[in-house]
Structures are given as C-alpha cells and as structure tokens.
Amino acid sequence: MKRRKLDMASVPGKAAVGVDERFQVSTPLRKLLNKVFPDHWSFLLGEIALFSFVVLLLTGVFLTFFYEPAMTEVVYNGSYAPLRGTPMSAAYASSLDLSFDVRGGLIMRQMHHWAALLFMAAIVVHMLRVFFTGAFRKPRETNWIIGSLLFWVGFLAGFTGYSLPDDGLSGTGLRIASGIMLSIPVIGSWVTSSIFGGEFPGDIIISRFFIAHVLLIPGLLVALISAHLGLVFKQKHTQWPGPGRTNENVVGERMFPRYALKQGGFFMVVFGVIALMGGLFQINPIWYFGPYEAWVVSAASQPDWYVMFLDGSTRLMPAWEINIPIGDGYVIPPLFWPTVVLPGILVGLSTLYPFVEARRLKDYRSHNLLQRPRDVPERTAIGAMAVAFYIVLTLSGGNDVIADKFQISLNAMTWAGRIGLLVVPPLAYYVTYRICLGLQQHDREVLAHGVETGIIRRLPDGRFEEVHQPLAAGGHDGHGELEYVGWVVPKKMNRLGALGPAIRGFFYPIEKPAEAPVSPGHPPVESRPERKEIGSGSSPR
Amino acid sequence: MTSDNDRRRGLLARLRGERPAARSRGRRRLGAAVRLIAALTLAGGAYTVFAPGVQAQENPPLTGAAAEGKALFDVSCVTCHGRNAQGVEGRGPSLIGVGAASVEFQVSSGRMPMARQEAQAMRKPPVFNDEQVRQLARYVQELGGGPQVPEGDLREGANLATGGELFRINCSQCHAFGGGGGALSSGKYAPSLRPASDRQIYAAMLSGPQNMPVFGDNQITPDQKADIIAYIQDTLKHDQDQGGFNLGRYGPSTEGLAIFLIGIVALVFASLWIAGKS
C-alpha cells in the first residue's frame, strides 16, 4: 500500500475549509479581518488602557486565590517580624501573607496596583487625545460619554481596591469617604449607614467592597469597554486628513494580519512595562502602614493619583459652613462642595461637552476626519484650561509632600493653590489660544511664501533676503496658491526631499545618510599622495 | 564727732549705773539713735557673715566638664541664650531646666548653633564634637537640672512589633509611616528620622525639641522608647525594601508621578515605534 504523503502546505487551507463547512463563518470573518484601521501613534493610547485592563483581570484573579475579605480579628503570625503578634483584620493579615508568604504574591500585588494606575492614566491621556482632535463630534458623542463613564467607574474600582488590604492608609481613605457621604444633605447619614452597615467602620465594609471590586465593578467595566469597542467597530475609527483621505473613507491597514500583529506586539509591550514596574518599583508598602486603627493617621496619607484632585479641592476649600436654622439647626459642612458638588459638575460638563460645542458652532454634520488642535483654538484652549484646573487640584492634593520636600511653607502652598485655581486656568486658556493662532499663521505663511532654505542672498543694492522654496509653482511674485487642508505643512527642506531624507531608524540609522551635495565650483579634495622615503637612489633589492 | 562722744559717754554712764533723775529730751533722742546704729551694725555684721554664702549660690562650683562647657557656652551660645543661659528676649529661650537631653539633641544634630532665626532649626553638620557636646550638656544640666539620656544600649530587649505600633500611633502623624518626615504649618516641619542616632531619638522624645511634643517617661516608658528606637533603626532604616525601589517612600504622590514619568512615557514611545513600523 502506498503511503500518502502529507502536504504540510495544504493543512491550514483544508482546516479552514473544514471549519467553514461546519460553521459558515468565512463571509462574516472576511469582513472582519479585512476591516481597515487607520494607523497613527496617537490611536494606540486607548489600547494601553485596554491592555492594562487585561493585566488587571489576570493579576486580580491570582490575588483572589489568597485574599480573605473578612474583618474578623486575628493575630498575625507570618514571616514579617515587625508585625508578628499584632492583632489585625483577616483581610490585612491575608494581604501581608500575599506579600511575604505567597510565592510571587508581592509582584502580582504590585503589578495589579501599577496596572490600575496605568489604566487610569491611559484613560485620561486617551481622553485628552480624543478631545483635542475633535474625535468626540457627531456621530461619536455616545462613545465619548461611555469613555467618561469608564473613567468614573475605573475611579470606583480603584477606590474599592485601595480599601481592600485594610491597612492604615486605606482605612484613612475609607474614613474620608464616609465623611464625604455623611456631608450629603438630608440623605447623607442614611447613605453612610447603609453602606457601612451602621457607624463607620462597622464589620461588613471589606466584604461589601470585595464583591463590588471583583464582580460588580469589573462586570460594569467589561460591559462598558465592550460597548466602547463595539461602537468603534460600528462607527469606524476616525482618521487624520491627508492625501486620499476623505470624510467618507478609511485609509489604513487591514485588521489581519498587520493590525492584529501590531496590536499583539503592543499588548506584549504594555504587559512588559507593567511587569517591569511591578518588579522594580515598590508600590503601596502596606506593612509600613500597619493595621487600620482609627487613631493612626500617617503624614503623607494620599489617595492614588486619580483621586488626588478631590483631596486637593478639599484642602483648598475655605471652612465655609452653612447653618440652616430649621428645628435643631441643620449644617451643610464645607466638605460637601469640593467632594460631592465639584465631581458632579465635572461629570456633567465632560459628558455634555460634545452637545454644547455642536450647539455653539451650529455644526450638526457627521465628522470622520480629525482636526489638528491648532485649527480649533477655542476648544484647545478650553481643554488646556481644564487640564490646568485638574493639575492645580492634583498638586494641591500632595501639597504637604511638596511643602516638606521643597521646603516651602504649607500655608503658602495652600494659598498658592487657592489663587492658582482661579488664575492659572484662564492664563492657560489665553496662552494656548495665542499659541494656536501663531501656529496657524506660520502654516499659512509657509504655504504662501515657501519653506525657509537657510540661504541668505545679498541683492545688488546691498539688502539681504532669505531664499524661500515655494511649495507650488505659479502665482505672482513667487507666491503659491495653496489651500490649507488641515494636515502637516512641510517646513524643512529635507521634508521636500531637497536635502536628502531625514535619517530613519529608532536608535540606529537603518540606512546610510545621503551624501552631502558637492559644489561644482570646487573639485573634490584629493587625499594626500603617499610619501616616499628619500634614499640614496640605489634600487631596492 | 560730737554725737560719737555723746554716745560713748552715755553708754559708760549707763554701765556705771548712774541714772539721771530725769532724762532730758535730747538724751532720749540720743539713746534711740544709739540703739538704731547698734542694730544696723549688727545687721551689717550678720550680712557680712552670710554674704559669701549667697554668692556661692549664684556661682556654684562647676565640675570639670561643666566648666569646660561653660567656656564653650560663653563663646558660641551666649549671644542668643544670654549669660548663665538665662535667655535673651526675642532671641533665644532660657536653658535653665531644659536638661542635658535637650542640649545633646540640639547640638549633636547640628541644629544649634542656629545659622539664622527662622521657623525651625534644621539639621546641619555638627559644630561640636561628642566630647564638647557632653561638656555643654553637663554645664546646662548643672545649671538647672532636667531630663537626661541614660547611658548604655538604648535598644536593649526591644520588641519590634510593639515599637511599630507605638511608632504608628505616636510618631507617624508627623514623621510619616516611613520616617521620612512631613510638613507642619507655616514652614515648620517634622524632620526625617533617617540621619538620627539612637541617643538623638531618645533625647528628642524626652525633651520635645522645636514643635515636637514631650514624651516623658510616664507617657512612654523607657522600655517603650527602646521599642520605638529599635523599630526606627532596625525596620525603617535598615530594612531592605521589599518589592523594589521605594520611590522615596512618599506614598501615593510619587507613585502617581512614576506612572506618568515612567509608564506613560515608555508606552507613548512604544506606540510611536510601533505606529512608525509600516
């Protein structure tokens, strides 16, 4: 019997046919795999958040294998000597065990925490990209709202996770959270006692936060992320304007293989950066904070960075207490304004912004092309103002650390924050607006007069002028007639190919730099002729 | 002269028992003056007898070390703390009764002599060596007494876990969980504990320098002080940091900075790199 030879090359094709015959997936898959994504580095920022979320799920599952969400009191007897014999909650004891006695537990904990910080940071950076390029405009307003909600849900995920180890720092954070809830007029005390199961701290909050942190909030996050990505698929990704790109098409790379491979590689990079940070940098050393006791509050007790703006607004708020003489007297504490009202306003402003802008510009068309920030100076300036506001608040949230390490009076820091909160954002608005106008003007100037060559010419009457390379032929007086199309205007000769291309390559040049052009007026320099030894004239033997 | 003669005659006359039938008004007056002068002489004599004793209280004989200390004091400290360490209004407090512990802390950590008047004296390279610090401390101790740092090992028999608990309750509010220090109001601050020696920590607890409260022996017993010192020195200072570089142990502030400066920057470069590959 003749043995049939296996043709390895035909195996994938045959297998694919087999799958398609059974499931009829080739038509929808072809559509999916051929889907085109525009390629630009700034479109990868949202992926950082997505991939760190994947890392969060992976490391988080590992942590749940060892963490015990209970507030029952135990006496620690693990391997960290300076806490041995200390009474503490089971949650804190198991967090310590995770750090010191579970193999690989500490790096998992640290990766989880760094990934959480990165998740929030990437969300914010991605959101800024979307804002400044106008990607939130019709038809993508819904996705903008989902993205804003993702920030706030991530905020809750971060806060509940921060509270779970039940160490001194997280307990202090919980105490502040309970104070914030209590400050809400009328319903405050009911909200607090229903969440904490009575008076703070109670004995139920850790188990409640645990189930919120590992089930409810991640579920919500997964749902919102799916909706977010689904809408990107449905509405297609925005793209920068450029040659061949219109409001009706998408120019880029197919999903498979290039885009998928790139994304796979980028996931590895994100994973690698998180793993490196988890291994190299200590984060949240709970063993120094000790178990939570109401009377233990350390200096430099800060929340994670994305909550710090609320800490800052609380520190800057003057002690304005409102007393309402009803019955025995009713008090609205000053804490209510910076921690409940302010975030409420911020949520409202950020979610409604696309509609406000469309209404103001009376622009109700669909936009699939992005705008350069300089072309919409008003929006860019508003964004800069918001960023300045947020940064002043965040810095004020850490103002005691800044005051201490830079030897500034803490009172001066507080007043600088109060004044800065009112002065810096308008200043940022003005400066950004002027910078945008200046950049716009320079673009128009280059389009009209050409690129500066760096060659200075002296005219017969003694004047000097710089030679400009026009970008287009024709026009009077060497002036081109070029329209600005909303994309980068070449401003250097090597962008025009006149001086040879810029050297390509990330760390090392991947091609030889172009030879410098030789002026025809001078012959190329020849190397020195070899000198001969002057001898007696006798011929060498 | 005349009155002297009168007095002498009168006295003799009385001793002789010659009593005039009726003393003239002039003689009565003379007698009163004599008695007054006698009383004054007596009091003056008594004063001259006791006066050296009073002087001795103002300038007690100093022991050798204290005398050396006084010499140092009169050169380096007297400008602000005044003669005999009685203090100068608006410049420096009186040191009577602050004790050797306070001097040892302030001088051995270089805080005293102060460079200038400001919110708080800061740690500097010390001006005096250990021997001179001991002499100054001895001098101030002999001036008015006060708390002293005991000799010997200050961490003997210490319990780290108790020390940690006491540290978190009593010290971490200002010096922070990692002992790195923290800000107080109006430019004052709690310094970092990293450069502090055992004796300096003990002295600080005893004397409550600058803005620090006093933790006397009836608030924190010497045994508990030993626990705290051991926790600071053995755990906070000599602990190898589990989990990598500690980012200065400033808590979430520097962690937030790190995620942007390292994480986001690295990944933005990665995205520039990946997007550029086409």
Boltz contact constraints between the chains, C-beta under 6 A:
constraints:
  - contact:
      token1: [A, 39]
      token2: [B, 275]
      max_distance: 6.0
  - contact:
      token1: [A, 40]
      token2: [B, 275]
      max_distance: 6.0
  - contact:
      token1: [A, 41]
      token2: [B, 271]
      max_distance: 6.0
  - contact:
      token1: [A, 41]
      token2: [B, 272]
      max_distance: 6.0
  - contact:
      token1: [A, 41]
      token2: [B, 275]
      max_distance: 6.0
  - contact:
      token1: [A, 44]
      token2: [B, 271]
      max_distance: 6.0
  - contact:
      token1: [A, 48]
      token2: [B, 267]
      max_distance: 6.0
  - contact:
      token1: [A, 81]
      token2: [B, 160]
      max_distance: 6.0
  - contact:
      token1: [A, 82]
      token2: [B, 160]
      max_distance: 6.0
  - contact:
      token1: [A, 82]
      token2: [B, 161]
      max_distance: 6.0
  - contact:
      token1: [A, 82]
      token2: [B, 164]
      max_distance: 6.0
  - contact:
      token1: [A, 82]
      token2: [B, 235]
      max_distance: 6.0
  - contact:
      token1: [A, 83]
      token2: [B, 161]
      max_distance: 6.0
  - contact:
      token1: [A, 84]
      token2: [B, 161]
      max_distance: 6.0
  - contact:
      token1: [A, 85]
      token2: [B, 161]
      max_distance: 6.0
  - contact:
      token1: [A, 86]
      token2: [B, 161]
      max_distance: 6.0
  - contact:
      token1: [A, 106]
      token2: [B, 243]
      max_distance: 6.0
  - contact:
      token1: [A, 110]
      token2: [B, 243]
      max_distance: 6.0
  - contact:
      token1: [A, 117]
      token2: [B, 259]
      max_distance: 6.0
  - contact:
      token1: [A, 118]
      token2: [B, 259]
      max_distance: 6.0
  - contact:
      token1: [A, 118]
      token2: [B, 263]
      max_distance: 6.0
  - contact:
      token1: [A, 121]
      token2: [B, 259]
      max_distance: 6.0
  - contact:
      token1: [A, 121]
      token2: [B, 260]
      max_distance: 6.0
  - contact:
      token1: [A, 121]
      token2: [B, 264]
      max_distance: 6.0
  - contact:
      token1: [A, 262]
      token2: [B, 274]
      max_distance: 6.0
  - contact:
      token1: [A, 266]
      token2: [B, 274]
      max_distance: 6.0
  - contact:
      token1: [A, 269]
      token2: [B, 270]
      max_distance: 6.0
  - contact:
      token1: [A, 273]
      token2: [B, 263]
      max_distance: 6.0
  - contact:
      token1: [A, 273]
      token2: [B, 266]
      max_distance: 6.0
  - contact:
      token1: [A, 273]
      token2: [B, 267]
      max_distance: 6.0
  - contact:
      token1: [A, 280]
      token2: [B, 244]
      max_distance: 6.0
  - contact:
      token1: [A, 281]
      token2: [B, 244]
      max_distance: 6.0
  - contact:
      token1: [A, 281]
      token2: [B, 245]
      max_distance: 6.0
  - contact:
      token1: [A, 282]
      token2: [B, 241]
      max_distance: 6.0
  - contact:
      token1: [A, 282]
      token2: [B, 243]
      max_distance: 6.0
  - contact:
      token1: [A, 282]
      token2: [B, 244]
      max_distance: 6.0
  - contact:
      token1: [A, 282]
      token2: [B, 246]
      max_distance: 6.0
  - contact:
      token1: [A, 283]
      token2: [B, 255]
      max_distance: 6.0
  - contact:
      token1: [A, 288]
      token2: [B, 177]
      max_distance: 6.0
  - contact:
      token1: [A, 288]
      token2: [B, 178]
      max_distance: 6.0
  - contact:
      token1: [A, 289]
      token2: [B, 177]
      max_distance: 6.0
  - contact:
      token1: [A, 290]
      token2: [B, 168]
      max_distance: 6.0
  - contact:
      token1: [A, 296]
      token2: [B, 168]
      max_distance: 6.0
  - contact:
      token1: [A, 296]
      token2: [B, 169]
      max_distance: 6.0
  - contact:
      token1: [A, 297]
      token2: [B, 173]
      max_distance: 6.0
  - contact:
      token1: [A, 298]
      token2: [B, 172]
      max_distance: 6.0
  - contact:
      token1: [A, 298]
      token2: [B, 176]
      max_distance: 6.0
  - contact:
      token1: [A, 298]
      token2: [B, 177]
      max_distance: 6.0
  - contact:
      token1: [A, 299]
      token2: [B, 174]
      max_distance: 6.0
  - contact:
      token1: [A, 299]
      token2: [B, 176]
      max_distance: 6.0
  - contact:
      token1: [A, 299]
      token2: [B, 182]
      max_distance: 6.0
  - contact:
      token1: [A, 300]
      token2: [B, 176]
      max_distance: 6.0
  - contact:
      token1: [A, 300]
      token2: [B, 182]
      max_distance: 6.0
  - contact:
      token1: [A, 300]
      token2: [B, 250]
      max_distance: 6.0
  - contact:
      token1: [A, 300]
      token2: [B, 251]
      max_distance: 6.0
  - contact:
      token1: [A, 302]
      token2: [B, 251]
      max_distance: 6.0
  - contact:
      token1: [A, 302]
      token2: [B, 252]
      max_distance: 6.0
  - contact:
      token1: [A, 302]
      token2: [B, 253]
      max_distance: 6.0
  - contact:
      token1: [A, 304]
      token2: [B, 252]
      max_distance: 6.0
  - contact:
      token1: [A, 305]
      token2: [B, 256]
      max_distance: 6.0
  - contact:
      token1: [A, 398]
      token2: [B, 253]
      max_distance: 6.0
  - contact:
      token1: [A, 400]
      token2: [B, 183]
      max_distance: 6.0
  - contact:
      token1: [A, 401]
      token2: [B, 250]
      max_distance: 6.0
  - contact:
      token1: [A, 401]
      token2: [B, 253]
      max_distance: 6.0
  - contact:
      token1: [A, 403]
      token2: [B, 183]
      max_distance: 6.0
  - contact:
      token1: [A, 404]
      token2: [B, 182]
      max_distance: 6.0
  - contact:
      token1: [A, 404]
      token2: [B, 183]
      max_distance: 6.0
  - contact:
      token1: [A, 404]
      token2: [B, 189]
      max_distance: 6.0
  - contact:
      token1: [A, 409]
      token2: [B, 186]
      max_distance: 6.0
  - contact:
      token1: [A, 409]
      token2: [B, 187]
      max_distance: 6.0
  - contact:
      token1: [A, 410]
      token2: [B, 183]
      max_distance: 6.0
  - contact:
      token1: [A, 410]
      token2: [B, 185]
      max_distance: 6.0
  - contact:
      token1: [A, 411]
      token2: [B, 186]
      max_distance: 6.0
  - contact:
      token1: [A, 506]
      token2: [B, 273]
      max_distance: 6.0
